[in-house]
Amino acid sequence: MARPKSENLTDAEQAIMQILWRSDEVSVREIAQELSKSKPAAYTTVQTMCKIMAEKGYAQFRKDGRAFLYSAKISEKDAQQSALKTLLNRFFGGSSQLLTQHLMDESDVDLDALQQLQDQIDQKAKQLNDDNLNSNSNSNSNSNSNNK
């Protein structure tokens, strides 16, 4: 019995997406040649994987003569966000705080990297604080105008 298709990218599909993100359009043959630089990849296998990726919504294709030309349908950033959301929900109960704690505990982070992270945290906290102040002042001005 075949296993159900994953909506997430497999390692092999991820390798193909890396090729698609670097190119406008690529034929199955070109993808197979690129993949074969690191590991043998049969044309028919690559063709099947590209078809599955199109079904999943990650890639799109058009026919040019006898060749199928594939291109990325989603950006690398969108794929990263989707993968991170899946990871976050599957292993950390949707908690970015638990994920961050895990990364801090399990990774070798040097002092410079920690300082950069702290700077980003401080910047995000300031942005959120400013947004809250703006939101509250808009709410107050709206309620004041309603009281007149």
N, C-alpha and C positions, 0 to 999 in steps of 0.2 A: 504494500500500500504506500503510495507516494505521500510524503509529508506536505502539509499545507504550505502554500507560498507565503513567505514573510513579506510584510509591507516594507520592512527595513532593508537597506542595502546589505547584501552579503559581501564578504571580502573581495570576491572576484568581480562583483558588480561595482564595488567601490573603485577597483583598479580601472575598470572601463570608464566610470564617471570622471576619473582624473584625466583620462585621455580626452573625453568629450569637453571638459571644462577648458582645456588648453586649445581646443580647435573649434572652428565654426561648424564644419560638417566633416564627418569621417566615414569612410566605407568600412564594412565589416572586415574586409581584407586588411585594410590599414590598421584597424584595431587589433586584429589577430597578430599582425607583424610586430606591432608595438609591444603587445603582451609577451610575445615569444622571445623578446630580448632578455627577459628575466626567468621565464618558465614556458615550456612548450604550450601552445594554445591552438587547438584545432579550429579551423574555420567554422565548421558546423556547430561546435560548442559555443563559440563567440556569437554566432548568428542567433542561436536559441536564447542566450543570455540577453542579447540586445532586445529581442522580441519581448522577453519577460519584463525587462526594464521599461519598455514602452507601455506595456500593460499596467505596470505599477505607477506610471505617470512620471517617471524620472527622465525618460528620453523620448524623443520623437524622431520620425524618419520620413523620408520621401524616397521615391523610386526614381533612379536616373538610369534609364536603359535597363540593364539586368542587375545593376548594383543598387543596394539599399544604402542610403547615406543617413547617418544618425547624428543627432545633435542633442545637447542637454536641454531638457525642458524646465528644469529648476536650477537655480543658482547654487553654487557651492555653499554659500552662507545659509540658504534655506535648508539644504541637506544637513548641514552641521546643527542647525537649530532643531530640526526634527529628530536627529539622532540623540542629541543632548536631552531633549524632552523625554524620549523613550527611556534613556538611561536613568534619568532623574526619577521618573515614575516607577520603573521596574525595580530599581535597586535601592532607592532612597526615599520612597514614599512621597515623592514630589517635593521633598525638602532640599532647597539649594544650600541651606545651612549645613545639613548632614553631608552633602556631597563635598562642600568646601572643607569641612572638618576632615573628611576621609582623605582628600587630596593633601591636606597639610600634614596629616599623620603618616601617610604612606609614600610621600614623595620627598626627594632630596631638594629642598628649596633653599637657595642661598640668600644671604642678607640683602643683596641688591634686588633680587626678585621680590622678596617680602616688602621692601620699601616701595617698589613700584606698585605692588598690590595695595598697600596701605594708601598710597597717593590716589589710586583709582577709587578705593572705597570712600576716602574723604571727599573726592570730587562728586561721586554719586550721591553721597549723603547731603552735600550742599545743594545739589540739583533738586533732590527730593524735598528738602527743606524749603527751598525757594518756590518750588511748585506748590507746596502746601500753603505757604504764605500768600501767594498769588490767588490761589483757589479760595482761601478764607477771606481775603480782602474783596474778591468779587462777590462772594456770598453775602458779606456784610453790606456792601454797597447796594446789592439787589434788595436785601431786606429793609435797608434804610429807605430806599426809594418806594418800597411798598407801604411803609408806615406813614408816608407823607399824605 
